[in-house]
Amino acid sequence: MNPYLKFVTECQRVVNDAKSIPLGGLAPLPKPALPPHAPKALFFAPHPDDETIVGAMALRIMREAGLELINVAVTQGSRKDRQAARLAELQEACRFIGYGLQTTGPCGLEKVTTATRQNNPQLWAEMVQVIVDILQKYQPRVILFPHERDWNGTHIGVHYLVVDALQRMPADFECFTIETEFWGAMDDPNLMAEISAQDVADLIAATTFHVGEVQRNPYHLSLPAWMMDNVRRGAEVCGGQGGAAPDFGFAALYRLRKWSQGKLVRFYEGGKLLPADVSAGTLFA
């Protein structure tokens, strides 16, 4: 008998059992104590639910780096009949996990794609100005947003929307940038962050507040497997080809750079591994 059959079937059983766990409805998690004017980190979410699906680094920053994390709801989805409900779900998810929430309009921005950028420059410029106003308002120390090849049209659109907004900021504006991945893997991530089991569980629980989405597709239950596979991939692409894998259970991969003097710049060579017992704040020292 193949000794790995039990391992595989147990994985399948646990996921199937988890489908019966109730969605949402949990009391908010404790938030770290921050001073009244704590520096800000902004997570530019293409859709409601991205703040938790790819929000592992955002959660670590909020809990470890002394920064107030604010989720910027760039869109509220493309289905107009679901936009109000998705905002309500997002409000509950952010309340549970501890993020602040900044909307971009009553229904969010729409048509945030490279096609709009190319073919409707007036509309694009108006949407870029919305992001500029948010950057001006919060003066963030760190921003998180998708990388430029994250497959989904809105994810890619949000990348260029944020970069175009950064280019409109004053010349002396600086911030750290963390590019995220979900639909499309980056060729060149330079940061692998270990994610603790507690943080993974909290992200899954927060994702379940997006009830309408996870009822359609229970993608919250695949987060542990995805983050386990990130350890395999990150060991090579961040740790060095042929290197030994770190003893991480779960991880997420990112591209960490800095916006400085009007452009994105790498401020270290190679890749970094950030264990769960090392504060995320060390990245921004």
C-alpha positions as CSV (number, residue, x, y, z in Angstrom):
1,M,0.0,0.0,0.0
2,N,1.2,3.5,-0.9
3,P,2.0,5.1,2.5
4,Y,1.1,8.6,1.1
5,L,-2.4,7.6,0.3
6,K,-3.5,8.3,3.8
7,F,-1.8,11.7,3.8
8,V,-3.6,12.7,0.6
9,T,-7.0,11.4,1.6
10,E,-6.7,13.2,5.0
11,C,-5.9,16.4,3.3
12,Q,-9.0,16.0,1.1
13,R,-11.1,15.1,4.1
14,V,-10.1,18.1,6.2
15,V,-10.9,20.5,3.3
16,N,-14.3,18.8,2.8
17,D,-15.1,19.0,6.5
18,A,-14.2,22.7,6.6
19,K,-16.9,23.4,4.0
20,S,-19.4,23.0,6.8
21,I,-17.8,25.7,9.1
22,P,-20.2,28.8,9.3
23,L,-19.2,31.8,7.2
24,G,-18.5,35.1,8.9
25,G,-20.4,36.1,12.1
26,L,-17.2,36.1,14.3
27,A,-16.4,38.7,16.9
28,P,-13.6,41.2,15.8
29,L,-10.0,40.2,16.6
30,P,-8.0,42.3,19.0
31,K,-6.1,45.2,17.3
32,P,-2.6,46.3,18.2
33,A,-2.5,49.5,20.3
34,L,-1.2,52.4,18.1
35,P,-0.6,56.1,18.9
36,P,-3.2,58.5,17.5
37,H,-1.0,59.6,14.6
38,A,0.6,56.3,13.7
39,P,2.2,56.2,10.2
40,K,0.0,54.5,7.6
41,A,0.2,51.6,5.3
42,L,-2.3,51.4,2.4
43,F,-3.5,48.2,0.8
44,F,-4.9,48.9,-2.7
45,A,-7.4,46.1,-3.2
46,P,-8.6,45.5,-6.7
47,H,-11.8,43.7,-5.4
48,P,-13.4,43.2,-2.0
49,D,-11.8,40.0,-0.6
50,D,-8.3,40.7,-2.0
51,E,-7.5,42.4,1.3
52,T,-7.6,39.0,3.0
53,I,-6.7,36.6,0.2
54,V,-3.4,38.3,-0.6
55,G,-3.3,40.4,2.7
56,A,-0.8,38.3,4.6
57,M,1.9,40.9,4.5
58,A,-0.6,43.6,5.3
59,L,-1.7,41.7,8.4
60,R,1.9,41.2,9.5
61,I,2.6,44.9,9.0
62,M,-0.4,45.9,11.0
63,R,0.4,43.5,13.9
64,E,4.2,44.0,14.0
65,A,5.4,47.2,12.4
66,G,3.5,49.9,14.3
67,L,1.6,51.1,11.2
68,E,-2.1,51.6,10.8
69,L,-3.3,49.5,7.9
70,I,-6.0,51.0,5.7
71,N,-7.6,49.0,3.0
72,V,-8.4,51.0,-0.1
73,A,-11.4,49.5,-1.9
74,V,-10.4,50.5,-5.4
75,T,-13.5,48.7,-6.9
76,Q,-16.5,47.0,-5.5
77,G,-16.6,44.4,-8.2
78,S,-18.0,44.6,-11.7
79,R,-21.5,43.3,-11.0
80,K,-23.6,46.4,-10.2
81,D,-26.3,44.2,-8.5
82,R,-23.6,43.0,-6.0
83,Q,-21.7,46.2,-5.4
84,A,-23.7,47.3,-2.3
85,A,-23.6,43.8,-0.8
86,R,-19.9,43.5,-1.5
87,L,-19.2,46.7,0.3
88,A,-21.2,45.6,3.3
89,E,-19.3,42.3,3.3
90,L,-16.0,44.2,3.0
91,Q,-16.9,46.4,6.0
92,E,-17.5,43.4,8.1
93,A,-14.3,41.7,7.0
94,C,-12.2,44.8,7.7
95,R,-13.9,45.2,11.1
96,F,-13.1,41.6,12.0
97,I,-9.4,41.6,10.9
98,G,-8.7,45.2,12.1
99,Y,-8.1,47.2,8.9
100,G,-9.3,50.7,8.4
101,L,-11.4,51.2,5.2
102,Q,-11.2,53.9,2.5
103,T,-13.6,53.7,-0.4
104,T,-13.1,55.4,-3.8
105,G,-16.7,56.4,-4.4
106,P,-20.3,55.2,-3.7
107,C,-19.8,52.2,-6.0
108,G,-16.0,52.2,-6.2
109,L,-14.1,52.8,-9.4
110,E,-15.1,50.9,-12.6
111,K,-13.3,49.8,-15.8
112,V,-9.9,49.9,-14.0
113,T,-8.1,48.1,-16.8
114,T,-5.3,48.8,-19.2
115,A,-7.8,49.1,-22.0
116,T,-9.3,52.1,-20.3
117,R,-5.8,53.5,-19.7
118,Q,-5.1,53.2,-23.4
119,N,-8.5,54.1,-24.9
120,N,-10.1,56.5,-22.5
121,P,-7.4,58.8,-21.1
122,Q,-9.9,61.3,-19.6
123,L,-11.6,58.6,-17.5
124,W,-8.3,57.1,-16.5
125,A,-6.9,60.5,-15.4
126,E,-10.0,61.1,-13.2
127,M,-9.4,57.7,-11.6
128,V,-5.7,58.3,-11.1
129,Q,-6.6,61.6,-9.4
130,V,-8.8,59.7,-6.9
131,I,-5.7,57.6,-5.9
132,V,-3.5,60.7,-5.8
133,D,-6.0,62.3,-3.3
134,I,-5.8,59.2,-1.1
135,L,-2.0,59.2,-1.2
136,Q,-2.0,62.8,-0.3
137,K,-4.5,62.3,2.5
138,Y,-2.6,59.5,4.3
139,Q,1.0,60.1,3.3
140,P,1.7,56.4,3.6
141,R,5.0,54.9,4.6
142,V,4.1,51.6,2.9
143,I,1.7,50.7,0.1
144,L,0.7,47.3,-1.2
145,F,-0.8,46.7,-4.7
146,P,-0.7,44.0,-7.4
147,H,2.2,43.4,-9.7
148,E,2.0,44.3,-13.4
149,R,1.4,40.7,-14.6
150,D,-1.2,39.4,-12.1
151,W,-3.3,38.1,-15.0
152,N,-6.7,39.4,-13.8
153,G,-7.5,42.6,-15.8
154,T,-8.5,44.6,-12.8
155,H,-5.5,43.5,-10.8
156,I,-3.2,44.6,-13.6
157,G,-5.2,47.8,-14.0
158,V,-4.8,48.7,-10.3
159,H,-1.0,48.2,-10.7
160,Y,-0.9,50.9,-13.3
161,L,-3.4,53.1,-11.6
162,V,-1.2,53.2,-8.5
163,V,2.0,53.7,-10.4
164,D,0.5,56.5,-12.4
165,A,-0.8,58.1,-9.2
166,L,2.7,57.9,-7.7
167,Q,4.1,59.7,-10.7
168,R,1.8,62.6,-9.9
169,M,3.0,62.9,-6.3
170,P,5.4,65.7,-5.3
171,A,9.0,64.9,-6.2
172,D,10.1,64.5,-2.6
173,F,7.4,61.9,-1.8
174,E,8.8,58.5,-0.8
175,C,7.3,55.2,0.4
176,F,8.0,51.5,0.4
177,T,6.1,49.5,-2.1
178,I,5.1,45.8,-1.8
179,E,3.7,44.2,-4.9
180,T,1.4,41.3,-4.4
181,E,0.6,38.2,-6.5
182,F,-2.4,35.9,-6.7
183,W,-3.7,35.1,-10.2
184,G,-0.3,35.3,-11.8
185,A,3.0,34.5,-10.2
186,M,5.8,37.0,-10.3
187,D,9.0,36.1,-12.1
188,D,11.1,38.1,-9.7
189,P,9.8,38.3,-6.2
190,N,12.4,39.3,-3.7
191,L,10.7,38.7,-0.4
192,M,9.3,35.5,1.1
193,A,7.4,36.2,4.3
194,E,6.6,33.3,6.6
195,I,3.0,33.4,7.7
196,S,2.1,31.9,11.0
197,A,-0.7,29.3,11.4
198,Q,-2.6,31.9,13.5
199,D,-2.3,34.6,10.8
200,V,-3.4,32.1,8.1
201,A,-6.4,31.1,10.2
202,D,-7.3,34.8,10.8
203,L,-7.1,35.5,7.0
204,I,-9.3,32.6,6.2
205,A,-11.9,33.6,8.8
206,A,-11.9,37.2,7.5
207,T,-12.3,36.0,3.9
208,T,-15.5,34.1,4.9
209,F,-17.2,37.4,5.6
210,H,-17.3,37.8,1.8
211,V,-20.2,35.3,1.9
212,G,-21.5,35.8,-1.6
213,E,-18.1,35.1,-3.1
214,V,-17.0,32.1,-1.1
215,Q,-20.5,30.5,-1.5
216,R,-19.8,30.7,-5.2
217,N,-16.3,29.4,-4.9
218,P,-14.8,28.3,-1.5
219,Y,-11.4,29.7,-2.3
220,H,-10.8,30.5,1.3
221,L,-10.1,26.8,1.9
222,S,-7.3,26.7,-0.6
223,L,-5.2,29.4,1.1
224,P,-3.2,27.0,3.3
225,A,-2.2,24.8,0.3
226,W,-1.3,27.9,-1.8
227,M,0.9,29.3,1.0
228,M,2.5,25.9,1.5
229,D,3.4,25.8,-2.1
230,N,4.8,29.3,-1.8
231,V,7.5,27.9,0.5
232,R,8.6,25.5,-2.2
233,R,8.8,28.2,-4.8
234,G,10.1,31.0,-2.6
235,A,13.0,28.8,-1.4
236,E,14.4,28.9,-4.9
237,V,13.3,32.3,-6.4
238,C,13.9,34.3,-3.2
239,G,16.4,32.1,-1.3
240,G,18.6,31.2,-4.3
241,Q,18.4,28.5,-6.9
242,G,19.3,25.2,-5.4
243,G,19.2,26.4,-1.9
244,A,17.7,24.5,1.0
245,A,14.1,25.3,1.8
246,P,13.5,27.2,5.1
247,D,11.5,25.5,7.8
248,F,8.4,27.6,7.1
249,G,4.9,26.0,7.1
250,F,3.3,28.8,5.2
251,A,4.6,31.8,3.2
252,A,3.6,34.6,0.8
253,L,5.8,36.1,-1.9
254,Y,6.2,39.8,-2.7
255,R,8.3,42.3,-4.5
256,L,9.6,44.9,-2.1
257,R,10.9,48.1,-3.5
258,K,10.8,51.8,-2.8
259,W,9.3,54.8,-4.5
260,S,12.0,57.4,-4.5
261,Q,12.8,60.4,-6.8
262,G,9.9,59.6,-9.0
263,K,10.6,55.9,-9.7
264,L,10.5,52.4,-8.3
265,V,13.9,51.3,-7.1
266,R,15.3,48.2,-5.5
267,F,17.2,49.0,-2.4
268,Y,18.8,45.6,-1.8
269,E,20.2,42.9,-3.9
270,G,18.9,39.3,-4.1
271,G,16.1,38.1,-2.0
272,K,15.0,38.3,1.6
273,L,13.4,35.6,3.8
274,L,11.3,37.0,6.7
275,P,10.6,34.5,9.4
276,A,7.5,34.8,11.5
277,D,9.6,35.6,14.6
278,V,11.3,38.6,13.0
279,S,9.2,41.8,13.0
280,A,7.9,43.0,9.6
281,G,9.0,46.4,10.8
282,T,12.6,45.5,10.1
283,L,11.9,45.7,6.4
284,F,11.3,49.5,6.6
285,A,14.1,50.5,9.0
